């Protein structure tokens, strides 16, 4: 297992630069004319006075031979990009002062002392305030050492530059890992209806022995529904209850249509009977049973129950108005049919999802000038009950109106949320999945990082 990786080698360079900057600042030697450390090529630093320039330039990158074939991740065979790229970085450390050799050598002494004193670099071993420069390498760890090179080797190196040879040393950083970016594939359009009817043979033939009933309803997958609990052994569909032969099958997760209403189709049998005239809804956890017959649309059919949920969701703070006046907040609910005030059929578990509005084709979502992405919809909750995943990165909930990097904020009305991509996110397209109470909205936006 690879302990860490970075998508950007400059993150390592910035850590080393901060180490040298801090060493110059904390040195007890007289360093008044030592300029700030530069990471540019040595020939870009010119001097015609007494100021000393200290440079740390990444001059060479090579494969680390000991990590080249190990470790093996996953099962064989593998593609080349399944293995991380293990690298040794070589930096050219130089000091140059045109008119003061003592200041030049003093600057080099300070830099070498800092490297010798910090052979292992990570967020825990780096003294404050250097521990504040690791935000893009939170798990990074590498070894820094001074290479033993001959004067001939250094001379050949300096021939590549257009300036005379200066006081210099080679600094080796190892091992740095770079893993291949995870390819993000745009998700397919989720199914709009998932129906299950009853085979005629089951009316007289007992169904097979069902699997053991779990203690809690199984997790619903966006775009599908599950019947819970299953029929008990030996129970025929026309004998689910003592008073009616109505059977509700499996329905689909509520998804918006072009009018921003929600259409839910339920398959079953006997759904046109008088004992199935009313529709009831209640939370899986228990509590109030709402009569939502007003949601029923179309002519009653024996094998299908069609519902149209209200456009408006209940208020996130109060949960009001209650069904049927509004769609309840996202979550798992039991649905059944009956007559009057009494549910008479078996119940099925359905998932009511949050709604994402205004998705374009193609569904590409761009950030504003401040890097903020905005999503409009309904049913969002300003709490940890709402989760947002961008690509493979889970964003953190924030109370700030303008969230920080890798965080999101939900408007108190539950009709919009804003988020920022995590720091260091590579350029590309990342699907955005929004879920409330464990129920995900239909796949909508794909965030574009440019």
C-alpha positions, 0 to 999 in steps of 0.5 A: 500500500502506498502511504501517500502521493501528490498530483503536483511536484511543486508541493514538495518544492514549496515545503523545502523552500519554506524550510530554508526561508525559516532557517534564514529567518531563525539563524543567529548569524548575520544574514541581513543581505541574504535575499529570500530563497528562490526556486527558479533556475540559477541563471535567472538570479543576477547580482551586481551588489552585495546582496546574496541569493540562495536558490533551490532548483529542481534540476533532475527527476529519476525513477526510484529503483527500489519501488519500481516494481513494488508494491503490487496493488490489486490482482494481476494482470494490471495496466501500467497506470495501476502502479504508482510512479516512484521518483527521486528528486534532485535539487541544485542548491546554490548561493551567490554573492558577487562582492562578499564571499563570507555572506555567500558561504554563510547562506550555504551553511544555513541551508545545509544545516537546515537540511541536515537537521530535518532528514525526514520531512512530514507534517509531524516532524516539521517544527512550527510554523512550517507545519502550516505549509502542508495543506496539499500534502497532509500525509506526505513524508520524504527523506532529504539528504545531501548528495556526495558528488565529485567536482567533475560531476558538478562541472558537467552539471553547470555546463548546462547553464549559461552562467559561471559555476557557483557555490552549489550542492545537490540535494536528494528528495526521496521517495515521492509518489505520483499516482494516476488520476482516477478516470471519472466516467459520466454516469448513465441516465437512471431508470425512470420506472422499475415495476414488479408484477405478480406471476399468476402461478403464485396465486395458487402456488406458495412462493419460495422460502424468502431470504431472512428479513434484515433488522432494518430496510435495505439501502435503496439504490437511486432509481429503484425500489424494494419491497420490505419485508418480503411475503412470508412463506405460504402466503398467496398474493390474494391473502396478504390481508384478511380484508382485501386481495390488494397487493402492491409490488415494487415502485421506483424512486421519485424522479422529477418530470418536465413539469417539476412534479414527481411521478411514481408508478406502483405495480401490483394487483387488485388496485382498482378495487373499492378497498384500494381506493385510498393511499397511505404514507408513513415514515419507516421509523413510525409515527403519523400515517398520512392519507395521500389519496389526493396524489392519485392520478388517472383512472384506477387500474388493477395492475398499476397505481399512479401518483403525482407528488406535490412540487413543494417539499415540506419546510426543512425546519418544521416539516410542514405542511404535512402530506398531502399538502406537500412532499415530505422531506427526503427519506424512506417511507412506507406506502400502502392502500386501503379504504377510509382511514385504514390501510388494508394492503401490504406496504412497500418501502419507497424512497423520496429523493431531493430534487435538482432543477435546471440541469442542462444538456450536456449537464456541465456546471461551471464555477463563478469567479470565486470558484463557487458552484451553485445547485438549485432544487428542493428538499435539501437539509442544512445539516449533516443529513445532506451529503455532497460527493464531487467525483470521488471526494466527499465534501464537508458541510459548512455553516458559512454562506461562502464555504471553503475549499472542499466544503458545501453550504445549504440555504435554510430554505432547502432550495439551493446549495453552494460548494467549492472543489477540494484544494488541488483538484485536477482539471476535469469533469466530476459528477456531483451526487447530492443525497439527503437522509441517505437517498440520492437525487437523480444524477444531475450536474457534472462539475467542470474544473478548469 
